């Protein structure tokens, strides 16, 4: 195995550890509600504040990695996540639980874009495959979280899964320190990456990423309540979430490689339009069983195409701005999912299933149309693939 490939797998394991903490938390929120005697609103704050701090980390901290500090930021972000997880594990009050969640979110927000920068620059010829592998690792880690909780919480108590994930993350740090990182410093010293949006292709790629998480935000907020209202078997509803993740894990590297080869904008745009059709159909299918069946086709389509937006950002951004760009798309995705979950949840409550899914599908189509218009100079190019994104695009 080549050295770059070994590094990719190492950082993939680290990415999985970072995501596993999220997965654990989502499965024990009911226990925290009982532990601290708080209501759903306060538990919702615990979840949302972590995403908000991750948004801040990706937008404000991640660009520092472009100044020759990528490895340091990976280590710092991982250690912050470890501290945050231990804070959650040993929190003696609701307020300390919030603090732990904030620290963990900041760490993940700082580390993830830095990891992507290192992986992109280590092996640019295989950018798509490697970013797809990181996506697979993220999804696998998140899906592994509930299994860790199921095994450990009963016999060892609520802190156990957080401690295990924190220790696993800390164990990776010495190995990450040994990885040789080719640093190319951003000489312009941009404090933020927002200026990258002056480049229309970069803006289009970021919007494709935000659209994917618009879909995820709507899917997540509706899946459980829709199946409950339709009287679907809880086993079938829960199995759907697990099975939906499998194609994302298995097909991520192949989908990323395919996006790099045939063009991330065309592939990503087409994939999101197919996903919008699936989202629309969920509003009109007659039963939870039919929704489950359609969702499996949806999962296969997402598995092949969901990595495309990250590949598009990597292929249209100068190498000395990669961490900032990956942080920018991550921040856009986080805020998109958060806003969508809030809005679509309200639409469902006020107008029902068909209106909620139709609204989400329509928003996806509009966003894809704008993204494709912004990036047309690339996907309408005359290269062999139709998207000859062989050189990074500097902001205007």
N, C-alpha and C positions, 0 to 999 in steps of 0.2 A: 504494500500500500504506500502510495506516495505521501510525502510529508504534508503537502497541502490538504490531501484527503484525510489524513489522520487528524489534522487540526480541525477540519470541518466536523468530524465525528465528535471530537472532544467538546467543541463549542455547542454541538447539538445536544450532548448530554447535559451541559450546563443550562441550555435553554429549556430543556425538559424539566430540570430541577426548579428553575424560576417559575415555570407555569404550574408545576405541581402544587405549589403553595396556594395559588388561586383555586385549584380544583378541590383541595382539602377544605378551604374556607367555605365554599359554596355548599358543601355537604353537612356542615356542622353549625350552620347559622341558627337552626332550631335549638341546639344545645346551648349556644350563647344566649339566646333569648331567655331560656329557663335559668341559666346560670346567673344572669345579671338582672332578671326580672324586668326586662324592657320590652316594648312593643315592636310591631313590624316596621314602623317608621324609623326607629333608631337602628334597627338591624339593617334596614335599607341604606341608612347613612354609612354604616360600616362598609358595605359593599361599594357604594358610589364614591366614597372619599378615597378609596384605594385607586380607583380608575382616574379620579381627578388628580391625585398626586402623581400617578403614572403619566398623565397628560403633561403635567408641569415638567417632570423629569425628561420626557422625550423632547419637549419644545425648548427648554431653557438649559438643560445640563448636557444633553447628548452632543450638541455641536462642539463642545470642548474636546471631544475625541478626535475631531478633525485638525486639532492643533498639535498632533504628535502625542496624544495622550489616550489613545484607544485602549491599550492594554490596562493602563492605570484605572480607566473609567470602568472597564469590565470588572476588575478586582474590587474597586470601591463600591460599585453598584451591587455586586454579589454579596459583599460583606454587609452592606446596608440592608439587603433583603434578609440575610441571616439574623441580624439584630431585630428587624421588624417581626420576623416569624417567632423568634424567642420571646419578644415582647407580647405578641398575641398569646403564646402558650402560657406565659406566666402572669398575664395581666390580672391585677387584683381588683380592677374596676372597669366599668364601661369606658371611661375616659382614657385609660391606659390601652384598652383594646383599640380605640380610635388612633392613638399615637402609633401603636405598632403597625397598624394598617397603612398609615401615612408614610412611615419610614420604609416599609416594604415596597409600597408603590413607587416611591422616589427611586429606590434602588433598581427595581425592574425597569423603570423608565429610562434610567441612565445606562444600564448594562445592555439591554437588547439592541438598540441601534449601534452601539459600539461593537457588539458581536457581529452584526451584519456587515459593518464596515470592514472588519478584519477578514471575514470570510470572502467578501467580494474582491478585495485587493489581493488575497492570497492566491486566487485561482480564477481570474476574470474570464478565461475561456469557458469555464463551467459555472458561470454565475447563476444561471437558471436552475441547474440541478442542485447546487449547493444551497441556494435560498429556499428551494422546495424542500430540501432535507431539513432545514431549520424550521420551516412551517410544520412539517411532519412531527418534529421533535416537540414543538410547542403544543400541538394538539394532543400528542401522546402523553406528555407530562400532565396536561390539564385533565385528561381522561383517567390517568393513573391516580390522581388525587383522591377520588371517591373510594377506590379500592384500598388505598393506604388507610383512610379513615375507617372503613368497614372492618379492617383487620385489627387495628390498634386501639380505637376508642373504647370498645367494650372492655377488654381485659386491662388496659393500661391507663385509661382516662383521656379526657379531652386534650391535654397538652401534647400527648404522645405523637400524633402525626405531624404536628408543626415542628417538633424537635427532630424527628427523623428527616424531614425534608431539609431543615436548616443544616443538620450535620452532613447530609449528602452534598449539599451545595458547597459547604466549607471544604469538604474533601477534594472537590474539583479545583479549588483555588491554586494550590501548589503546582498542579499540572498546567494550569493556564499561565502561570508565571514563567514556565519553561518554554512556552511556545514563542518562536521567533516571529515578530510582527514587523512587516515592512511598513514603516511610517512615512507618509508624505504629508507634510504639514500644510495647512491652509494659511498661506501667507497673508491673505486679506483680513484674517482675524475677525470674521463675521461673528458677532455675539449670538445671532439667531440664524435660522435657516429660512426664514420667511421670504427673503429676497429671491430664493430659488424659484418661487412661484411666478417671477417675471418671465421665466421660460415657459412658453405655452405647453410644450410636451411634458415638462415636469409637472405643471399644474394639472394636465390631463391625467397623468399617471396617479397623482395624489387623489384626484377625484374618483378614479376607478377604485382605488383602495377604500376610500370613504364609502363608496356605493356598496362594496362588498360587506362592510360592517353595518351599513343601513339595513341590508338584508338580514344580517346576523342579529341585530338589535330587535327587529320586528319578529323574526323567527323565535328568538328566545323568550320574548315577553308573551307571545301568544301560544306557544306550543302546549304548555301545561294546562292553561285555563281553557283553551279550546277543547282539548281532549276530555277534560273534566266535564265541561258543559255538554259535550256530545255523548257522555257516558262510556267513553273508551276504557278498556281494561287498563288499570294502572301499570300492569306488567308490560303491556304492549306500548304504552306511552313512554315508559322509562327505557324500554329496549330500543325505541326509536332514536333516542338521543345517543345511546352507545353505538348503534349501528351506523348512524349518520357520520360519526367521527372516523370510522374505519377507512373509508376511501380517502379522506384527507390525509391520514397517516401513511397509507400504502402508496397512493398515487402522487403525493407531493413532489418528490424528486423528479419523477417522470414528467409531470405537468410543468414544472419549472423549466426543465430542459427543453421541452417541446415549445414553451412560450419563447425561449431565447432563440430557438431555431426558426420558427415560422412567424414570429412577431408577437410581442406581448400585448400590444394594443388591440389588434384584431382578435386575438384569442381571448383576452380578458373581456373585451366588449361583447363578443359573441356569448361567452359563458355567462355573463351577467344578464343578458337579454333572455337566455334560456332559463336562468334562475328566476327572472321576473315572471315568466310564464308559469313556472311551478308555484310561485307565491300567489299569483292570481287564482290559480286552480284551487288552492287550499280554501279559498273563500266560498266555493260552490260545491265541493265534493260532498256526497251524502252522508258519509260516516267517518269516524276516526280510523277505521281500518283502511279505507281508501286513501286518506291523508298519509297514513303510514306507508302504504305502497308507493304512492307518488314521491314521498320524501326519499325513498331509497334511490330512485332515479335522479332526483335532485342532488343527492350526496355524490353520486358518480360524476355528474357534471361539474360540481364544485371541486371535487378532488382533482380533476384534470386542469381546471382553469383558475382556481382561487389564488395561486401563487403569482399570477401574471402581473398584477399591479406592482408588487414588490420588485419583480424582474424589470418592469418598465422604468421604475424609479432608478434602479441600479444602472440601467443601460443609458439613461438620459441625463445622468448627473456627473459632473466632473469628479474624478477619483478623490480629490482633496476635500470634497464636500459630502462624501457618502454617509457618514454618521449623522450629520445634520439632516440630510434628505430622508434617511430611514426613520429618524426621529419625527420628522415632519409628517410623513405618511402615517406613522403610528399614532401621533397626536390627533390627526384628522380622523382616523378610524375610531379612536376612543370617544371623541366628542360626537361623532356621527352615530355610533351605537347608543350612546347615552340619551341623546336627544330623540332618536327614533323610538327607543323603548318607551319614553315618556309620552310622546305624541300618539304612537300607535296604540298603546295601552288605553289612552283616553278615547280614541276613535272606537275601539272595540267596546268599551263600556257604554259609550253613548249611541253607537250606530250599528254594532254587531259585527259578526265575523266577515261577511262579504265586503263591507266597507273598509274594514281594517286591512285585510290582505290586498284589496284593490288599491287602496291608498299607497301601501308600501310598494306594490308592483309599479304603479304609475310614477312614483318618485324615483325608482330605480331606472326606469326607461328614460326619464328626463335627464338624470345625472349622467347616464351612459352617453346620451346624445351630445351633451355639452362636452364631456371628456373626449369623445371622438372628434368633435369639431376643434377642440384645442390642440389635439395631437395629429391633425390631418397631414401636416407636413412630413410626418414620419410614416404613418401607415399607408399613405398614398405614394410613398417613394417608389423608386424604380429598381430597388435592390432585388436580389434573387427571391427573398422571402416576402417582399412587399413592405418590409419594415427594416430597412438597413440601418439599425441603430448601432453602428459600430464605433461611434465616437460620442463622447459626452457633449451635452448641449449646455453651454454657458448661459446664465441668465442675461437678459438684455440690459 
